Structures are given as C-alpha cells and as structure tokens.
Amino acid sequence: MPLSPLLTEVLGCPRCKGALKVHDSEAGPQVHCPVCQRAWPIEDGIPQMVPERESPWPRSSGLGSGGA
Ligand SMILES: [Zn+2]
C-alpha cells in the first residue's frame, strides 16, 4: 500500500516545517527532508519523527560503500 503523499504534506518537517519526501530504503520506507538533510523511519505507515530515530540524509553519500 503506497503511502499517501498527503500524509507527508500534512506532517511536514519537524525542523523547518517543509515538505517531506518519501523514500524506500533497504530497511523500509523513510521520510526525509531535503532541506535539513535528516531522515526518519516509517513504521506501520507512521513516520517516527522523534529525535532518537532521526538519521542523517543521505545516509551514505559515499558511492559503493558496500553495505550488507
Ligand atoms: Zn526540514
């Protein structure tokens, strides 16, 4: 079930109140703010926008960092 874009519009970034983008990572869907360069995981369709779940965005800017 795709996440409604309306959800992220309503929520907005907790930092800058800007529009959030939805991204599917290997760990699951995330929302991220391209302005603040921060990302939060989405669990059960609900973005976990709390400081302890916050991660830098992009998570790994280094190409070919070799995950897994
Ligand atoms: Zn922001």
N, CA, C, O and the ligand as a Tripos MOL2 file, in Angstrom:
@<TRIPOS>MOLECULE
protein
  273   271    69     0     0
PROTEIN
NO_CHARGES

@<TRIPOS>ATOM
      1 N           0.8600   -1.1980    0.0000 N.3       1 MET1
      2 CA          0.0000    0.0000    0.0000 C.3       1 MET1
      3 C           0.8900    1.2400    0.0000 C.2       1 MET1
      4 O           1.6240    1.4710    0.9610 O.2       1 MET1
      5 N           0.8360    2.0190   -1.0370 N.am      2 PRO2
      6 CA          1.6940    3.2120   -1.1010 C.3       2 PRO2
      7 C           1.2650    4.2520   -0.0760 C.2       2 PRO2
      8 O           0.0830    4.4300    0.2180 O.2       2 PRO2
      9 N           2.2540    4.9150    0.4420 N.am      3 LEU3
     10 CA          1.9820    5.9560    1.4230 C.3       3 LEU3
     11 C           1.3880    7.1700    0.7100 C.2       3 LEU3
     12 O           1.9080    7.6220   -0.3100 O.2       3 LEU3
     13 N           0.3170    7.6760    1.2500 N.am      4 SER4
     14 CA         -0.2980    8.8430    0.6400 C.3       4 SER4
     15 C           0.6220   10.0470    0.7280 C.2       4 SER4
     16 O           1.1380   10.3600    1.8010 O.2       4 SER4
     17 N           0.8290   10.7170   -0.3840 N.am      5 PRO5
     18 CA          1.6690   11.9240   -0.3380 C.3       5 PRO5
     19 C           1.0640   12.9960    0.5450 C.2       5 PRO5
     20 O           1.7620   13.8870    1.0300 O.2       5 PRO5
     21 N          -0.2330   12.9030    0.7490 N.am      6 LEU6
     22 CA         -0.9070   13.8870    1.5970 C.3       6 LEU6
     23 C          -0.3950   13.7960    3.0320 C.2       6 LEU6
     24 O          -0.3090   14.8010    3.7370 O.2       6 LEU6
     25 N          -0.0580   12.5840    3.4510 N.am      7 LEU7
     26 CA          0.4150   12.3840    4.8160 C.3       7 LEU7
     27 C           1.6460   13.2260    5.0940 C.2       7 LEU7
     28 O           1.7210   13.9240    6.1040 O.2       7 LEU7
     29 N           2.6110   13.1520    4.1860 N.am      8 THR8
     30 CA          3.8490   13.8870    4.4100 C.3       8 THR8
     31 C           3.6280   15.3850    4.2830 C.2       8 THR8
     32 O           4.3210   16.1820    4.9150 O.2       8 THR8
     33 N           2.6580   15.7600    3.4610 N.am      9 GLU9
     34 CA          2.3690   17.1910    3.3430 C.3       9 GLU9
     35 C           1.8030   17.7300    4.6390 C.2       9 GLU9
     36 O           2.1380   18.8340    5.0700 O.2       9 GLU9
     37 N           0.9440   16.9400    5.2540 N.am     10 VAL10
     38 CA          0.3110   17.3640    6.4950 C.3      10 VAL10
     39 C           1.3310   17.4170    7.6160 C.2      10 VAL10
     40 O           1.3630   18.3630    8.4030 O.2      10 VAL10
     41 N           2.1720   16.3770    7.6790 N.am     11 LEU11
     42 CA          3.1420   16.3160    8.7550 C.3      11 LEU11
     43 C           4.1820   17.4220    8.6170 C.2      11 LEU11
     44 O           4.3360   18.2580    9.5070 O.2      11 LEU11
     45 N           4.8850   17.4170    7.5030 N.am     12 GLY12
     46 CA          5.9300   18.3960    7.3080 C.3      12 GLY12
     47 C           7.1440   18.0790    8.1570 C.2      12 GLY12
     48 O           7.1100   17.2020    9.0200 O.2      12 GLY12
     49 N           8.1920   18.7930    7.9030 N.am     13 CYS13
     50 CA          9.4280   18.5780    8.6350 C.3      13 CYS13
     51 C           9.3170   19.1990   10.0250 C.2      13 CYS13
     52 O           8.8860   20.3440   10.1610 O.2      13 CYS13
     53 N           9.7100   18.4390   11.0740 N.am     14 PRO14
     54 CA          9.6330   18.9780   12.4320 C.3      14 PRO14
     55 C          10.6190   20.1110   12.6680 C.2      14 PRO14
     56 O          10.5020   20.8650   13.6340 O.2      14 PRO14
     57 N          11.5830   20.2190   11.7780 N.am     15 ARG15
     58 CA         12.6030   21.2620   11.9410 C.3      15 ARG15
     59 C          12.2370   22.5310   11.1800 C.2      15 ARG15
     60 O          12.1720   23.6200   11.7520 O.2      15 ARG15
     61 N          11.9980   22.3710    9.8750 N.am     16 CYS16
     62 CA         11.7910   23.5520    9.0420 C.3      16 CYS16
     63 C          10.3480   23.6660    8.5680 C.2      16 CYS16
     64 O           9.9870   24.6360    7.9010 O.2      16 CYS16
     65 N           9.5130   22.6680    8.9140 N.am     17 LYS17
     66 CA          8.1020   22.6530    8.5060 C.3      17 LYS17
     67 C           7.9320   22.5210    7.0090 C.2      17 LYS17
     68 O           6.8520   22.7670    6.4720 O.2      17 LYS17
     69 N           9.0090   22.1290    6.3310 N.am     18 GLY18
     70 CA          8.9500   21.9870    4.8860 C.3      18 GLY18
     71 C           8.3550   20.6530    4.4820 C.2      18 GLY18
     72 O           8.0510   19.8100    5.3260 O.2      18 GLY18
     73 N           8.1940   20.4750    3.1900 N.am     19 ALA19
     74 CA          7.6300   19.2410    2.6650 C.3      19 ALA19
     75 C           8.6360   18.1020    2.7860 C.2      19 ALA19
     76 O           9.8330   18.2820    2.5620 O.2      19 ALA19
     77 N           8.1310   16.9400    3.1410 N.am     20 LEU20
     78 CA          8.9800   15.7700    3.2790 C.3      20 LEU20
     79 C           8.8840   14.8950    2.0420 C.2      20 LEU20
     80 O           7.8780   14.8990    1.3330 O.2      20 LEU20
     81 N           9.9340   14.1550    1.8010 N.am     21 LYS21
     82 CA          9.9520   13.2030    0.7040 C.3      21 LYS21
     83 C           9.9110   11.7880    1.2700 C.2      21 LYS21
     84 O          10.4600   11.5140    2.3370 O.2      21 LYS21
     85 N           9.2510   10.8970    0.5370 N.am     22 VAL22
     86 CA          9.2070    9.5020    0.9530 C.3      22 VAL22
     87 C          10.2110    8.7140    0.1420 C.2      22 VAL22
     88 O          10.3260    8.8770   -1.0730 O.2      22 VAL22
     89 N          10.9310    7.8590    0.8370 N.am     23 HIS23
     90 CA         11.9910    7.0930    0.2010 C.3      23 HIS23
     91 C          11.9360    5.6600    0.7080 C.2      23 HIS23
     92 O          11.7560    5.4210    1.9020 O.2      23 HIS23
     93 N          12.0910    4.7150   -0.2020 N.am     24 ASP24
     94 CA         12.1360    3.3110    0.2030 C.3      24 ASP24
     95 C          13.5870    2.8680    0.3220 C.2      24 ASP24
     96 O          14.2930    2.7270   -0.6770 O.2      24 ASP24
     97 N          14.0120    2.6550    1.5430 N.am     25 SER25
     98 CA         15.3670    2.1600    1.7690 C.3      25 SER25
     99 C          15.3080    0.6460    1.9370 C.2      25 SER25
    100 O          14.2250    0.0630    1.9950 O.2      25 SER25
    101 N          16.4760    0.0150    2.0160 N.am     26 GLU26
    102 CA         16.5020   -1.4330    2.2070 C.3      26 GLU26
    103 C          15.9250   -1.8240    3.5500 C.2      26 GLU26
    104 O          15.4840   -2.9570    3.7430 O.2      26 GLU26
    105 N          15.9290   -0.8780    4.4770 N.am     27 ALA27
    106 CA         15.4080   -1.1440    5.8160 C.3      27 ALA27
    107 C          13.9170   -0.8180    5.9170 C.2      27 ALA27
    108 O          13.3000   -1.0130    6.9640 O.2      27 ALA27
    109 N          13.3470   -0.3200    4.8170 N.am     28 GLY28
    110 CA         11.9400    0.0340    4.8410 C.3      28 GLY28
    111 C          11.7520    1.4800    4.4090 C.2      28 GLY28
    112 O          12.7250    2.1850    4.1410 O.2      28 GLY28
    113 N          10.5190    1.9160    4.3430 N.am     29 PRO29
    114 CA         10.2540    3.2760    3.8870 C.3      29 PRO29
    115 C          10.7200    4.3090    4.9120 C.2      29 PRO29
    116 O          10.7270    4.0670    6.1190 O.2      29 PRO29
    117 N          11.1010    5.4450    4.3920 N.am     30 GLN30
    118 CA         11.5330    6.5490    5.2320 C.3      30 GLN30
    119 C          10.9560    7.8380    4.6860 C.2      30 GLN30
    120 O          10.6150    7.9340    3.5070 O.2      30 GLN30
    121 N          10.8530    8.8170    5.5500 N.am     31 VAL31
    122 CA         10.6150   10.1740    5.0770 C.3      31 VAL31
    123 C          11.8980   10.9620    5.3190 C.2      31 VAL31
    124 O          12.6030   10.7440    6.3040 O.2      31 VAL31
    125 N          12.1820   11.8660    4.4160 N.am     32 HIS32
    126 CA         13.3580   12.6930    4.6400 C.3      32 HIS32
    127 C          13.0920   14.1220    4.1990 C.2      32 HIS32
    128 O          12.2550   14.4000    3.3410 O.2      32 HIS32
    129 N          13.8500   15.0190    4.8340 N.am     33 CYS33
    130 CA         13.7500   16.4330    4.4920 C.3      33 CYS33
    131 C          14.9890   16.8210    3.7120 C.2      33 CYS33
    132 O          16.0930   16.7690    4.2540 O.2      33 CYS33
    133 N          14.8370   17.2100    2.4550 N.am     34 PRO34
    134 CA         15.9910   17.5750    1.6400 C.3      34 PRO34
    135 C          16.6280   18.8820    2.1070 C.2      34 PRO34
    136 O          17.7780   19.1700    1.7760 O.2      34 PRO34
    137 N          15.8870   19.6630    2.8680 N.am     35 VAL35
    138 CA         16.4120   20.9350    3.3550 C.3      35 VAL35
    139 C          17.3060   20.7140    4.5690 C.2      35 VAL35
    140 O          18.4320   21.2070    4.6220 O.2      35 VAL35
    141 N          16.7970   19.9740    5.5330 N.am     36 CYS36
    142 CA         17.5400   19.7210    6.7720 C.3      36 CYS36
    143 C          18.4870   18.5310    6.6310 C.2      36 CYS36
    144 O          19.3760   18.3340    7.4590 O.2      36 CYS36
    145 N          18.2900   17.7450    5.5810 N.am     37 GLN37
    146 CA         19.0990   16.5480    5.3620 C.3      37 GLN37
    147 C          19.0130   15.6120    6.5590 C.2      37 GLN37
    148 O          20.0220   15.1590    7.0990 O.2      37 GLN37
    149 N          17.7710   15.3380    6.9540 N.am     38 ARG38
    150 CA         17.5050   14.4010    8.0240 C.3      38 ARG38
    151 C          16.4370   13.4230    7.5370 C.2      38 ARG38
    152 O          15.5900   13.7730    6.7150 O.2      38 ARG38
    153 N          16.4910   12.1790    8.0600 N.am     39 ALA39
    154 CA         15.5180   11.1690    7.6630 C.3      39 ALA39
    155 C          14.9530   10.4890    8.9000 C.2      39 ALA39
    156 O          15.6010   10.4200    9.9450 O.2      39 ALA39
    157 N          13.7300    9.9900    8.7580 N.am     40 TRP40
    158 CA         13.0630    9.2700    9.8360 C.3      40 TRP40
    159 C          12.4170    8.0180    9.2490 C.2      40 TRP40
    160 O          11.9350    8.0450    8.1160 O.2      40 TRP40
    161 N          12.4030    6.9360    9.9990 N.am     41 PRO41
    162 CA         11.7910    5.7020    9.5010 C.3      41 PRO41
    163 C          10.2660    5.7830    9.5640 C.2      41 PRO41
    164 O           9.6970    6.5350   10.3560 O.2      41 PRO41
    165 N           9.6280    4.9950    8.7140 N.am     42 ILE42
    166 CA          8.1720    4.8850    8.7490 C.3      42 ILE42
    167 C           7.8290    3.4850    9.2490 C.2      42 ILE42
    168 O           8.2410    2.4910    8.6500 O.2      42 ILE42
    169 N           7.0860    3.4060   10.3270 N.am     43 GLU43
    170 CA          6.6830    2.1200   10.8680 C.3      43 GLU43
    171 C           5.1620    2.0720   10.9390 C.2      43 GLU43
    172 O           4.5230    2.9630   11.4980 O.2      43 GLU43
    173 N           4.5980    1.0180   10.3650 N.am     44 ASP44
    174 CA          3.1440    0.8690   10.3170 C.3      44 ASP44
    175 C           2.4860    2.0770    9.6550 C.2      44 ASP44
    176 O           1.3770    2.4780   10.0090 O.2      44 ASP44
    177 N           3.1980    2.6430    8.6890 N.am     45 GLY45
    178 CA          2.6440    3.7660    7.9460 C.3      45 GLY45
    179 C           2.7360    5.0900    8.6730 C.2      45 GLY45
    180 O           2.2090    6.1010    8.2070 O.2      45 GLY45
    181 N           3.4180    5.0870    9.8380 N.am     46 ILE46
    182 CA          3.5160    6.3110   10.6210 C.3      46 ILE46
    183 C           4.9890    6.7200   10.7320 C.2      46 ILE46
    184 O           5.8000    5.9750   11.2810 O.2      46 ILE46
    185 N           5.3270    7.8810   10.2210 N.am     47 PRO47
    186 CA          6.7100    8.3480   10.3510 C.3      47 PRO47
    187 C           7.0940    8.5440   11.8130 C.2      47 PRO47
    188 O           6.4020    9.2280   12.5670 O.2      47 PRO47
    189 N           8.2120    7.9310   12.1960 N.am     48 GLN48
    190 CA          8.6780    8.0220   13.5840 C.3      48 GLN48
    191 C           9.5620    9.2640   13.7170 C.2      48 GLN48
    192 O          10.7880    9.1720   13.7730 O.2      48 GLN48
    193 N           8.9190   10.4060   13.7640 N.am     49 MET49
    194 CA          9.6690   11.6580   13.7240 C.3      49 MET49
    195 C          10.0170   12.1240   15.1260 C.2      49 MET49
    196 O           9.5230   13.1330   15.6290 O.2      49 MET49
    197 N          10.8960   11.3330   15.7280 N.am     50 VAL50
    198 CA         11.4020   11.6720   17.0490 C.3      50 VAL50
    199 C          12.9220   11.7610   16.9570 C.2      50 VAL50
    200 O          13.5260   11.0890   16.1210 O.2      50 VAL50
    201 N          13.5440   12.5690   17.7940 N.am     51 PRO51
    202 CA         14.9960   12.7990   17.6840 C.3      51 PRO51
    203 C          15.8070   11.5140   17.7450 C.2      51 PRO51
    204 O          16.8210   11.3910   17.0590 O.2      51 PRO51
    205 N          15.3770   10.5620   18.5520 N.am     52 GLU52
    206 CA         16.1770    9.3430   18.6940 C.3      52 GLU52
    207 C          16.1070    8.4420   17.4690 C.2      52 GLU52
    208 O          16.9330    7.5420   17.3140 O.2      52 GLU52
    209 N          15.1350    8.6750   16.6020 N.am     53 ARG53
    210 CA         15.0300    7.8930   15.3790 C.3      53 ARG53
    211 C          15.5810    8.6440   14.1750 C.2      53 ARG53
    212 O          15.6180    8.1230   13.0610 O.2      53 ARG53
    213 N          15.9980    9.8470   14.4150 N.am     54 GLU54
    214 CA         16.4710   10.6880   13.3270 C.3      54 GLU54
    215 C          17.8280   10.2150   12.8220 C.2      54 GLU54
    216 O          18.6770    9.7910   13.6070 O.2      54 GLU54
    217 N          18.0250   10.2890   11.5310 N.am     55 SER55
    218 CA         19.3210    9.9120   10.9750 C.3      55 SER55
    219 C          19.6920   10.9160    9.8880 C.2      55 SER55
    220 O          18.8200   11.5570    9.3020 O.2      55 SER55
    221 N          20.9840   11.0470    9.6250 N.am     56 PRO56
    222 CA         21.4090   11.9740    8.5750 C.3      56 PRO56
    223 C          20.8870   11.5240    7.2130 C.2      56 PRO56
    224 O          20.6990   10.3310    6.9750 O.2      56 PRO56
    225 N          20.6570   12.4750    6.3330 N.am     57 TRP57
    226 CA         20.2380   12.1870    4.9690 C.3      57 TRP57
    227 C          21.1040   12.9690    4.0050 C.2      57 TRP57
    228 O          21.2640   14.1740    4.1980 O.2      57 TRP57
    229 N          21.6650   12.3650    2.9910 N.am     58 PRO58
    230 CA         21.6150   10.9380    2.7120 C.3      58 PRO58
    231 C          22.4360   10.1380    3.7180 C.2      58 PRO58
    232 O          23.4440   10.6050    4.2500 O.2      58 PRO58
    233 N          21.9670    8.9200    3.9560 N.am     59 ARG59
    234 CA         22.5890    8.1120    4.9890 C.3      59 ARG59
    235 C          24.0240    7.7560    4.6180 C.2      59 ARG59
    236 O          24.9120    7.7530    5.4700 O.2      59 ARG59
    237 N          24.2400    7.4590    3.3490 N.am     60 SER60
    238 CA         25.5890    7.1110    2.9100 C.3      60 SER60
    239 C          25.8410    7.7650    1.5590 C.2      60 SER60
    240 O          25.4510    7.2460    0.5130 O.2      60 SER60
    241 N          26.4900    8.8940    1.6060 N.am     61 SER61
    242 CA         26.7320    9.6390    0.3810 C.3      61 SER61
    243 C          27.8670    9.0000   -0.4280 C.2      61 SER61
    244 O          28.0180    9.2540   -1.6230 O.2      61 SER61
    245 N          28.6550    8.1720    0.2470 N.am     62 GLY62
    246 CA         29.7700    7.5510   -0.4460 C.3      62 GLY62
    247 C          29.2820    6.4660   -1.3930 C.2      62 GLY62
    248 O          28.6580    5.4910   -0.9730 O.2      62 GLY62
    249 N          29.5700    6.6460   -2.6590 N.am     63 LEU63
    250 CA         29.1480    5.6470   -3.6310 C.3      63 LEU63
    251 C          29.9630    4.3640   -3.4530 C.2      63 LEU63
    252 O          31.1740    4.4070   -3.2350 O.2      63 LEU63
    253 N          29.2810    3.2290   -3.5500 N.am     64 GLY64
    254 CA         29.9780    1.9650   -3.4450 C.3      64 GLY64
    255 C          30.5370    1.7330   -2.0560 C.2      64 GLY64
    256 O          31.6280    1.1840   -1.8960 O.2      64 GLY64
    257 N          29.7740    2.1590   -1.0420 N.am     65 SER65
    258 CA         30.2370    1.9740    0.3230 C.3      65 SER65
    259 C          30.1840    0.4960    0.7120 C.2      65 SER65
    260 O          30.8070    0.0750    1.6870 O.2      65 SER65
    261 N          29.4270   -0.2840   -0.0680 N.am     66 GLY66
    262 CA         29.3820   -1.7120    0.1530 C.3      66 GLY66
    263 C          28.6710   -2.0950    1.4300 C.2      66 GLY66
    264 O          29.2940   -2.4880    2.4160 O.2      66 GLY66
    265 N          27.3430   -1.9730    1.3940 N.am     67 GLY67
    266 CA         26.5610   -2.3670    2.5570 C.3      67 GLY67
    267 C          26.4990   -3.8730    2.6820 C.2      67 GLY67
    268 O          27.3520   -4.5830    2.1510 O.2      67 GLY67
    269 N          25.4760   -4.3700    3.3920 N.am     68 ALA68
    270 CA         25.2880   -5.8060    3.5470 C.3      68 ALA68
    271 C          26.5050   -6.4410    4.1730 C.2      68 ALA68
    272 O          26.5300   -7.6540    4.3830 O.2      68 ALA68
    273 ZN         13.4520   20.2650    7.2820 Zn       69 ZN69
@<TRIPOS>BOND
     1     1     2 1
     2     2     3 1
     3     3     4 2
     4     3     5 am
     5     5     6 1
     6     6     7 1
     7     7     8 2
     8     7     9 am
     9     9    10 1
    10    10    11 1
    11    11    12 2
    12    11    13 am
    13    13    14 1
    14    14    15 1
    15    15    16 2
    16    15    17 am
    17    17    18 1
    18    18    19 1
    19    19    20 2
    20    19    21 am
    21    21    22 1
    22    22    23 1
    23    23    24 2
    24    23    25 am
    25    25    26 1
    26    26    27 1
    27    27    28 2
    28    27    29 am
    29    29    30 1
    30    30    31 1
    31    31    32 2
    32    31    33 am
    33    33    34 1
    34    34    35 1
    35    35    36 2
    36    35    37 am
    37    37    38 1
    38    38    39 1
    39    39    40 2
    40    39    41 am
    41    41    42 1
    42    42    43 1
    43    43    44 2
    44    43    45 am
    45    45    46 1
    46    46    47 1
    47    47    48 2
    48    47    49 am
    49    49    50 1
    50    50    51 1
    51    51    52 2
    52    51    53 am
    53    53    54 1
    54    54    55 1
    55    55    56 2
    56    55    57 am
    57    57    58 1
    58    58    59 1
    59    59    60 2
    60    59    61 am
    61    61    62 1
    62    62    63 1
    63    63    64 2
    64    63    65 am
    65    65    66 1
    66    66    67 1
    67    67    68 2
    68    67    69 am
    69    69    70 1
    70    70    71 1
    71    71    72 2
    72    71    73 am
    73    73    74 1
    74    74    75 1
    75    75    76 2
    76    75    77 am
    77    77    78 1
    78    78    79 1
    79    79    80 2
    80    79    81 am
    81    81    82 1
    82    82    83 1
    83    83    84 2
    84    83    85 am
    85    85    86 1
    86    86    87 1
    87    87    88 2
    88    87    89 am
    89    89    90 1
    90    90    91 1
    91    91    92 2
    92    91    93 am
    93    93    94 1
    94    94    95 1
    95    95    96 2
    96    95    97 am
    97    97    98 1
    98    98    99 1
    99    99   100 2
   100    99   101 am
   101   101   102 1
   102   102   103 1
   103   103   104 2
   104   103   105 am
   105   105   106 1
   106   106   107 1
   107   107   108 2
   108   107   109 am
   109   109   110 1
   110   110   111 1
   111   111   112 2
   112   111   113 am
   113   113   114 1
   114   114   115 1
   115   115   116 2
   116   115   117 am
   117   117   118 1
   118   118   119 1
   119   119   120 2
   120   119   121 am
   121   121   122 1
   122   122   123 1
   123   123   124 2
   124   123   125 am
   125   125   126 1
   126   126   127 1
   127   127   128 2
   128   127   129 am
   129   129   130 1
   130   130   131 1
   131   131   132 2
   132   131   133 am
   133   133   134 1
   134   134   135 1
   135   135   136 2
   136   135   137 am
   137   137   138 1
   138   138   139 1
   139   139   140 2
   140   139   141 am
   141   141   142 1
   142   142   143 1
   143   143   144 2
   144   143   145 am
   145   145   146 1
   146   146   147 1
   147   147   148 2
   148   147   149 am
   149   149   150 1
   150   150   151 1
   151   151   152 2
   152   151   153 am
   153   153   154 1
   154   154   155 1
   155   155   156 2
   156   155   157 am
   157   157   158 1
   158   158   159 1
   159   159   160 2
   160   159   161 am
   161   161   162 1
   162   162   163 1
   163   163   164 2
   164   163   165 am
   165   165   166 1
   166   166   167 1
   167   167   168 2
   168   167   169 am
   169   169   170 1
   170   170   171 1
   171   171   172 2
   172   171   173 am
   173   173   174 1
   174   174   175 1
   175   175   176 2
   176   175   177 am
   177   177   178 1
   178   178   179 1
   179   179   180 2
   180   179   181 am
   181   181   182 1
   182   182   183 1
   183   183   184 2
   184   183   185 am
   185   185   186 1
   186   186   187 1
   187   187   188 2
   188   187   189 am
   189   189   190 1
   190   190   191 1
   191   191   192 2
   192   191   193 am
   193   193   194 1
   194   194   195 1
   195   195   196 2
   196   195   197 am
   197   197   198 1
   198   198   199 1
   199   199   200 2
   200   199   201 am
   201   201   202 1
   202   202   203 1
   203   203   204 2
   204   203   205 am
   205   205   206 1
   206   206   207 1
   207   207   208 2
   208   207   209 am
   209   209   210 1
   210   210   211 1
   211   211   212 2
   212   211   213 am
   213   213   214 1
   214   214   215 1
   215   215   216 2
   216   215   217 am
   217   217   218 1
   218   218   219 1
   219   219   220 2
   220   219   221 am
   221   221   222 1
   222   222   223 1
   223   223   224 2
   224   223   225 am
   225   225   226 1
   226   226   227 1
   227   227   228 2
   228   227   229 am
   229   229   230 1
   230   230   231 1
   231   231   232 2
   232   231   233 am
   233   233   234 1
   234   234   235 1
   235   235   236 2
   236   235   237 am
   237   237   238 1
   238   238   239 1
   239   239   240 2
   240   239   241 am
   241   241   242 1
   242   242   243 1
   243   243   244 2
   244   243   245 am
   245   245   246 1
   246   246   247 1
   247   247   248 2
   248   247   249 am
   249   249   250 1
   250   250   251 1
   251   251   252 2
   252   251   253 am
   253   253   254 1
   254   254   255 1
   255   255   256 2
   256   255   257 am
   257   257   258 1
   258   258   259 1
   259   259   260 2
   260   259   261 am
   261   261   262 1
   262   262   263 1
   263   263   264 2
   264   263   265 am
   265   265   266 1
   266   266   267 1
   267   267   268 2
   268   267   269 am
   269   269   270 1
   270   270   271 1
   271   271   272 2
@<TRIPOS>SUBSTRUCTURE
     1 MET1         2 RESIDUE 1 A MET
     2 PRO2         6 RESIDUE 1 A PRO
     3 LEU3        10 RESIDUE 1 A LEU
     4 SER4        14 RESIDUE 1 A SER
     5 PRO5        18 RESIDUE 1 A PRO
     6 LEU6        22 RESIDUE 1 A LEU
     7 LEU7        26 RESIDUE 1 A LEU
     8 THR8        30 RESIDUE 1 A THR
     9 GLU9        34 RESIDUE 1 A GLU
    10 VAL10       38 RESIDUE 1 A VAL
    11 LEU11       42 RESIDUE 1 A LEU
    12 GLY12       46 RESIDUE 1 A GLY
    13 CYS13       50 RESIDUE 1 A CYS
    14 PRO14       54 RESIDUE 1 A PRO
    15 ARG15       58 RESIDUE 1 A ARG
    16 CYS16       62 RESIDUE 1 A CYS
    17 LYS17       66 RESIDUE 1 A LYS
    18 GLY18       70 RESIDUE 1 A GLY
    19 ALA19       74 RESIDUE 1 A ALA
    20 LEU20       78 RESIDUE 1 A LEU
    21 LYS21       82 RESIDUE 1 A LYS
    22 VAL22       86 RESIDUE 1 A VAL
    23 HIS23       90 RESIDUE 1 A HIS
    24 ASP24       94 RESIDUE 1 A ASP
    25 SER25       98 RESIDUE 1 A SER
    26 GLU26      102 RESIDUE 1 A GLU
    27 ALA27      106 RESIDUE 1 A ALA
    28 GLY28      110 RESIDUE 1 A GLY
    29 PRO29      114 RESIDUE 1 A PRO
    30 GLN30      118 RESIDUE 1 A GLN
    31 VAL31      122 RESIDUE 1 A VAL
    32 HIS32      126 RESIDUE 1 A HIS
    33 CYS33      130 RESIDUE 1 A CYS
    34 PRO34      134 RESIDUE 1 A PRO
    35 VAL35      138 RESIDUE 1 A VAL
    36 CYS36      142 RESIDUE 1 A CYS
    37 GLN37      146 RESIDUE 1 A GLN
    38 ARG38      150 RESIDUE 1 A ARG
    39 ALA39      154 RESIDUE 1 A ALA
    40 TRP40      158 RESIDUE 1 A TRP
    41 PRO41      162 RESIDUE 1 A PRO
    42 ILE42      166 RESIDUE 1 A ILE
    43 GLU43      170 RESIDUE 1 A GLU
    44 ASP44      174 RESIDUE 1 A ASP
    45 GLY45      178 RESIDUE 1 A GLY
    46 ILE46      182 RESIDUE 1 A ILE
    47 PRO47      186 RESIDUE 1 A PRO
    48 GLN48      190 RESIDUE 1 A GLN
    49 MET49      194 RESIDUE 1 A MET
    50 VAL50      198 RESIDUE 1 A VAL
    51 PRO51      202 RESIDUE 1 A PRO
    52 GLU52      206 RESIDUE 1 A GLU
    53 ARG53      210 RESIDUE 1 A ARG
    54 GLU54      214 RESIDUE 1 A GLU
    55 SER55      218 RESIDUE 1 A SER
    56 PRO56      222 RESIDUE 1 A PRO
    57 TRP57      226 RESIDUE 1 A TRP
    58 PRO58      230 RESIDUE 1 A PRO
    59 ARG59      234 RESIDUE 1 A ARG
    60 SER60      238 RESIDUE 1 A SER
    61 SER61      242 RESIDUE 1 A SER
    62 GLY62      246 RESIDUE 1 A GLY
    63 LEU63      250 RESIDUE 1 A LEU
    64 GLY64      254 RESIDUE 1 A GLY
    65 SER65      258 RESIDUE 1 A SER
    66 GLY66      262 RESIDUE 1 A GLY
    67 GLY67      266 RESIDUE 1 A GLY
    68 ALA68      270 RESIDUE 1 A ALA
    69 ZN69       273 GROUP 0 **** ****
